[in-house]
Amino acid sequence: MYKEMMVSENNELKDVIEELLEYCDVKDEDGELGRTNFSDPVSEDEILEWEKENGISIPESYKQWLRFSGDCTIDGTTASFFSPKNFRTEFVPDDLIIIGEQIGDGEVVCFSKETGDIVSFFEGSINYEYGTFDKALKEIIRLMGKPEEVKEESELERLKRLRENIKSNMDGTDRDKRRLQRIKEFDEKIKALEG
């Protein structure tokens, strides 16, 4: 059903969106969680209007998603993403704009007004630095995987994965200073867990 949805050939997220749609078809058939719903794409005028009204640029990787769908729910509570009119800012640092939710446990997906990076925010801190929205979608696909494919991570494994993800986003820009600080924080937590 979802695999038949059209994704524009020039959409930079085409491959990952099509992979997501395949998973949505399988998950809707198993009936375990909830359904997936995609709204119509957001128009360029709506995107530009929001950016102008707020003086903030939406990251290009998320604009690519908005050109596919505005508000959506993926696999019940696995994830939901918002159109600009439903972006939020409460309960997150001033630098972040909430563009979606993940897992249904209070974790939110945001973008940084300063850097444009896509991140997840949970329980008062940045939990995961995706960098671009395609990496957030790949994490959603991973979470939707077959039960044997989605293994529970220990806290140590999770911290190591997050540290490596931050390292992979190093790009030689001013943002690397903040990334190095986050890597140091993860190194300290990892060292404490390894005892």
N, C-alpha and C positions, 0 to 999 in steps of 0.2 A: 504494500500500500504506500508506504513512505518512499520506497525506492523509486517510485514512479514520479515523485516530485521533481520538478525541473530546477536545476541549479545553473545559473548563467555560466556559459563557457569562460567568460573573463573574470569570474569570481575567484580570487586567489585562494579561497578556502574550499573550492569545489571538491577536491579529493577527500578531505577530512569530513566535510558535510555529507558526502555520499556514503562514506563509511558509517557515520553516525546514523544515517537513515536506514541502512541495512540492520544495524543493531536495534533500532526502534521497532522495525517490523518483527523481529524475533521476540523482543520483550513484550510487545503488545499481545502476541499470540500466546505467551506462557501465562498471562493473567496474574502473575505474582504481585506486582506492584500496581502502578496506575498506568494510565494511558499517556501518550505523547500528543501534544497539540502545538501546531505552529500557526501563528497569525500571518497575515500578509506582510510582504516586505515594507520597510519604512522608506518613504520617498526621499530623494535627495533634498527636496525643499524642507522636509521635516528635520532632517539632520542639520542642514545649514541654519535653520531657524533656531534650533536648540543651542547650537554652538554660538550663534550671534547673541542670543538672549543671556547666555551664561558666561560668555567670554572665555570659553574652554573648548579645546579641540578634542573631539572623540578620536581615539586611536584608530588608525586606518584598518588594523586587523579586525576591530569590532565593527567598523563601518561595513566591512565585507559581510559580516554576519547579518547586520541590519538589512542589507540588500537582499538577503535570503528570507529573513523572518524578523518580525518585531518581537512582541511578547510571545513566549513559548514555555511549555512545560515538557520536560523530557523524562520519560519513564516514571511517572508519578512524582516521587520526591527526590529523584536522583539529581535533577537540576532544573532551574528555570532561569530564563534570561529576559531582560526588559527592553522595551523601546525607550527612546530618550524621554518621552513624557512621563515615564514611570521610574526613571533613575532616582536614587535616594542618597542621602548623605548622613542620616542619623546613626549614631553609635559607632562611627568610624572616624579616624583622624581627618582633619580638615583637608588634607591632600587627596583623599580618596573619594571616588564616586561609585556607588553601588550599582552594578549593571546586572546582577543576578544572584542566585542562591544555589548552594550545592549541598547535597546530602540530606537536606531537611533538618539539620541539627543546629542551625544558626550560623553556619559558615557562609560568608558572602563572597562573591566575585566582584572585584572592583577594578577601576583603572586609576592610575596616579595622574592628577592634574599636572604635576611637574614634569614627569618623565614619559607619560603615556603607557607605562608598563602595566600589564594585566597581572593582578595578584589575587590571592584569596586571603581573607581576613577572618580570624576566628578567636574568640575569647581574649580580645584585647591586643592581639598582635598579628603581624603578617605571617601567615602559615605557609604560604607557597608562592614563589615568584615565577609566574609563567613566562613573563616577558610579552609574548604575543597571544592573541586569542586562540589560535589554532592549537597551542599547547594546552590550553584550558579544555578545549573540546576533546583532545586526545585523552586527557585525564578522565573526562566524563565517559568516554568509550571504554577506558580501562575499568572504571567502576561498574559499567554495565555488563562486562564480560561474563562468560560462563563462570559459575562458582569456583570451579577448579582453577580458573585463570586469575581470579582475584584473591590472592592470599592475604591474610592479615599480616600487617607489618608490625614488628616490634617498634618501640619508641626509638631504639638505636638505629634500626633500618630506615625508619621514616626520616630521622634527622640527617643521616648520611645521604639519602636520596634528595632531600631538600637542599643540602649543601652543594651537591653535585649539580643540581639544576641551576642554582645561583651562579656557580662557576661557568656553566655553559652559556649564561647570558652576558658574561663579561664582553664588552665591545669597545673598550678603549675610550669611552666617553666619561664625562664628569660623574655619571651614575655609578661608575665602578667603585668610587670611594665608599658609597653607601653599601654596595654589594660586598666589598671587602670587610666592612664592619659586620655585616650579617654573617658572613662566612666565619669570622672570628667568634661570634656569639655561638654559632652552631658547633665550632670546634671545641669550645669550652663545655658545652652541654654533652657532646659526644665523649670527651675525656672523662667527665664526671660519671657518665653511665658505664664506661669501660672500666672505671675504677682503678 
